[in-house]
């Protein structure tokens, strides 16, 4: 399963090593994709001198700009723009935009989760925990928030809480190898 901001390992001869998903096609409400689905992605890492270059974000930026020109408040385009800002290391700008979105969409679990994830990546672990908790109030079985809370508490050194969140994720997704590995650590 993939969703916006999933990192994929490329399996072709284009020179791309990893890809960063910025959109799953198939309707404005569609959040997840699987094998065979079409996604819009940017190259996160590439083999030197390959056909694809790491700087190939231009098309994604152009598409986002077109979408925002047509509808300035188009949430999916704004989220994709935030993802690109984050990828380019502009975490402060990404956080500002997401904070405004969280005020405008206080019950949107995608917005709250992405804000928490950006806070976590910026080292604001307590703020991240607050956002992940907000998501769980709205959707108690949100696996990504449960997993992210596990990571956040692990980073804070509270391994007992981290393990409890990882175990909840494993209950919801019994085959999740990454979570099994975290529990062994």
C-alpha positions as CSV (number, residue, x, y, z in Angstrom):
1,X,0.0,0.0,0.0
2,X,1.3,3.5,-0.9
3,X,0.0,7.0,-0.1
4,X,1.2,10.5,-0.5
5,X,4.8,10.9,0.9
6,X,5.6,7.1,0.7
7,X,9.2,6.5,-0.4
8,X,9.5,3.7,-3.0
9,X,12.5,1.8,-4.2
10,X,12.6,2.0,-8.0
11,X,12.8,-1.3,-10.0
12,X,13.5,-0.1,-13.5
13,X,16.5,1.0,-15.6
14,X,15.8,4.7,-15.6
15,X,18.5,5.5,-13.1
16,X,16.1,6.3,-10.3
17,X,16.9,4.6,-7.0
18,X,14.1,5.9,-4.7
19,X,10.9,7.8,-5.5
20,X,8.8,10.1,-3.3
21,X,5.1,9.8,-3.9
22,X,3.3,13.1,-4.1
23,X,-0.1,11.9,-5.4
24,X,-2.1,8.7,-5.9
25,X,-4.3,9.1,-9.0
26,X,-7.9,7.8,-9.1
27,X,-10.1,10.5,-7.7
28,X,-9.8,13.4,-5.4
29,X,-10.9,11.4,-2.3
30,X,-8.4,8.5,-3.0
31,X,-5.7,8.4,-0.4
32,X,-4.1,5.0,-0.9
33,X,-2.8,3.0,-3.9
34,X,-1.5,-0.5,-4.4
35,X,0.3,-2.5,-7.1
36,X,-0.6,-1.4,-10.6
37,X,-2.0,2.0,-9.6
38,X,-0.7,5.2,-11.1
39,X,1.1,7.7,-8.8
40,X,2.9,11.0,-9.3
41,X,6.3,10.8,-7.7
42,X,9.6,12.7,-7.7
43,X,13.0,11.1,-7.8
44,X,14.5,11.2,-4.3
45,X,17.8,9.5,-5.2
46,X,19.3,8.6,-8.6
47,X,22.3,6.8,-10.0
48,X,24.9,9.3,-11.3
49,X,24.7,9.7,-15.1
50,X,21.3,7.9,-15.3
51,X,18.4,9.1,-17.4
52,X,16.6,10.5,-14.4
53,X,18.1,13.3,-12.2
54,X,17.4,14.1,-8.6
55,X,16.4,17.6,-9.6
56,X,13.4,16.4,-11.6
57,X,10.9,18.2,-9.4
58,X,10.2,20.8,-11.9
59,X,7.2,18.9,-13.4
60,X,5.7,18.3,-10.0
61,X,6.0,22.0,-9.1
62,X,4.4,23.0,-12.4
63,X,1.5,20.6,-11.9
64,X,1.0,21.9,-8.3
65,X,1.1,25.5,-9.5
66,X,-1.5,24.8,-12.2
67,X,-3.8,23.1,-9.7
68,X,-3.5,26.1,-7.3
69,X,-4.1,28.5,-10.2
70,X,-7.4,26.7,-10.9
71,X,-8.4,26.4,-7.3
72,X,-6.2,28.3,-4.7
73,X,-7.7,26.4,-1.8
74,X,-7.3,22.9,-3.3
75,X,-6.2,21.0,-0.3
76,X,-4.5,18.1,-2.1
77,X,-2.3,20.6,-4.1
78,X,-1.4,22.5,-0.9
79,X,-0.4,19.2,0.8
80,X,1.7,18.2,-2.2
81,X,3.4,21.6,-2.2
82,X,4.2,21.1,1.5
83,X,5.7,17.7,0.7
84,X,8.0,19.3,-1.8
85,X,9.0,22.0,0.6
86,X,9.8,19.4,3.1
87,X,11.8,17.4,0.7
88,X,13.8,20.4,-0.2
89,X,14.5,21.0,3.5
90,X,12.1,23.9,4.0
91,X,10.6,22.4,7.2
92,X,9.9,25.8,8.7
93,X,7.8,26.9,5.7
94,X,6.1,23.5,5.5
95,X,5.2,23.7,9.2
96,X,3.7,27.3,8.8
97,X,1.5,26.2,5.9
98,X,0.4,23.0,7.8
99,X,-0.4,25.0,10.9
100,X,-2.7,27.3,8.9
101,X,-4.3,24.2,7.3
102,X,-4.8,22.7,10.8
103,X,-6.7,25.8,11.8
104,X,-8.8,25.7,8.7
105,X,-9.4,21.9,8.8
106,X,-9.3,21.0,12.5
107,X,-11.0,17.6,11.9
108,X,-9.0,16.5,8.9
109,X,-6.8,13.6,10.0
110,X,-4.5,13.9,6.9
111,X,-3.7,17.5,7.8
112,X,-3.2,16.8,11.5
113,X,-1.0,13.8,10.8
114,X,1.2,15.6,8.3
115,X,1.6,18.5,10.7
116,X,2.7,16.0,13.3
117,X,5.1,14.3,10.9
118,X,6.7,17.6,10.0
119,X,7.0,18.6,13.6
120,X,8.7,15.2,14.3
121,X,11.1,15.7,11.4
122,X,11.9,19.2,12.6
123,X,12.8,17.8,16.1
124,X,9.6,19.2,17.8
125,X,8.7,15.9,19.3
126,X,6.2,17.2,21.9
127,X,4.3,19.2,19.3
128,X,4.3,16.1,17.0
129,X,2.9,13.9,19.9
130,X,0.1,16.5,20.3
131,X,-0.9,16.3,16.6
132,X,-0.8,12.5,16.5
133,X,-3.0,12.4,19.6
134,X,-5.4,14.7,17.9
135,X,-5.6,12.3,15.0
136,X,-6.3,9.4,17.4
137,X,-9.2,11.2,19.0
138,X,-10.8,11.4,15.6
139,X,-9.7,8.0,14.3
140,X,-8.5,5.7,17.1
141,X,-7.1,3.0,14.8
142,X,-5.0,5.4,12.6
143,X,-1.9,3.1,12.1
144,X,0.4,5.8,10.9
145,X,-0.3,8.0,14.0
146,X,0.1,5.0,16.3
147,X,3.4,4.1,14.7
148,X,4.6,7.8,14.8
149,X,3.7,8.0,18.5
150,X,5.8,4.9,19.0
151,X,8.7,6.6,17.2
152,X,8.2,9.9,19.1
153,X,8.2,8.2,22.5
154,X,11.2,6.1,21.5
155,X,13.0,9.4,20.7
156,X,12.0,10.8,24.1
157,X,13.4,7.7,25.7
158,X,10.0,6.4,27.0
159,X,10.4,2.9,25.6
160,X,7.5,1.4,27.5
161,X,5.1,3.9,25.8
162,X,6.8,3.4,22.5
163,X,6.4,-0.4,22.7
164,X,2.7,-0.1,23.6
165,X,2.1,2.0,20.5
166,X,4.1,-0.4,18.3
167,X,2.1,-3.3,19.7
168,X,-1.2,-1.5,18.8
169,X,0.1,-1.1,15.2
170,X,1.0,-4.7,15.1
171,X,-2.5,-5.7,16.2
172,X,-4.0,-3.7,13.3
173,X,-1.3,-4.8,10.8
174,X,0.0,-8.2,11.9
175,X,2.4,-8.6,9.0
176,X,4.1,-5.3,9.4
177,X,7.8,-6.3,9.4
178,X,9.0,-2.8,10.2
179,X,7.0,-2.7,13.4
180,X,8.2,-6.2,14.3
181,X,11.8,-5.0,13.9
182,X,11.1,-2.0,16.1
183,X,9.7,-4.3,18.9
184,X,12.9,-6.4,18.7
185,X,15.1,-3.2,19.1
